[in-house]
């Protein structure tokens, strides 16, 4: 069952629609298009890289949490097998600038050794280009005060990814000739990305959710520490990635297996926000 169908059947759709994010349709398209463009240009090239598409349920989860105006990650990420990137800006919000800040971390990431200097942060980049992550939903919220950081009148961006990435000991993708290891169900090569012949338009919602989620190993997420600050006047910006925590849950389950958890989480988040 698709997540949105599950939400409707639970009687939450009208309530959750009130938590709609402030992103415009153009900004949503920018986020998806930039992710796919940057994923297609990774160096070294990826033998297998999936296209990311917009997911409205992830958008609802992201908006409900963003509305709390807390500079920390959603505590339910582990349970839901979601990855998350955060960005905050006290100036005018610019989706392109936010994503480029995350992607710029590639200059500090050593693909061969899968390492990042201790005084640097690379987790936003690796989550952006994690080959198995194929759905994303983002939302912004204007916060009078951002708890945990002290920013005033700031815009918080939350992007949630499924399946999650950043597993310790794993590289974000396997290097090789572009599309040289596309699986049968993603047999077409489009701009160095493996896609299905009947892949729906990223701006449209999928009709069903019959595709099994990619299997990932039950390893520990990559550890990061302090949020990275980009000092720039007259605005202030911060980005943050999920800190590593041990988990024993299976990340190779079908999308249906987390529908109930998502419904319950979004219900609680929406209730708290409203």
Secondary structure as GFF3:
##gff-version 3
##sequence-region A 1 274
A	DSSP	alpha_helix	3	9	.	.	.	ID=ss1
A	DSSP	alpha_helix	13	17	.	.	.	ID=ss2
A	DSSP	alpha_helix	25	40	.	.	.	ID=ss3
A	DSSP	beta_strand	53	54	.	.	.	ID=ss4
A	DSSP	alpha_helix	56	66	.	.	.	ID=ss5
A	DSSP	alpha_helix	77	80	.	.	.	ID=ss6
A	DSSP	beta_strand	83	89	.	.	.	ID=ss7
A	DSSP	alpha_helix	95	103	.	.	.	ID=ss8
A	DSSP	three_ten_helix	104	108	.	.	.	ID=ss9
A	DSSP	beta_strand	109	110	.	.	.	ID=ss10
A	DSSP	beta_strand	115	116	.	.	.	ID=ss11
A	DSSP	alpha_helix	123	128	.	.	.	ID=ss12
A	DSSP	beta_strand	135	145	.	.	.	ID=ss13
A	DSSP	beta_strand	152	162	.	.	.	ID=ss14
A	DSSP	three_ten_helix	184	186	.	.	.	ID=ss15
A	DSSP	beta_strand	188	190	.	.	.	ID=ss16
A	DSSP	beta_strand	193	195	.	.	.	ID=ss17
A	DSSP	beta_strand	228	231	.	.	.	ID=ss18
A	DSSP	beta_strand	236	241	.	.	.	ID=ss19
A	DSSP	three_ten_helix	255	258	.	.	.	ID=ss20
A	DSSP	alpha_helix	259	273	.	.	.	ID=ss21
###
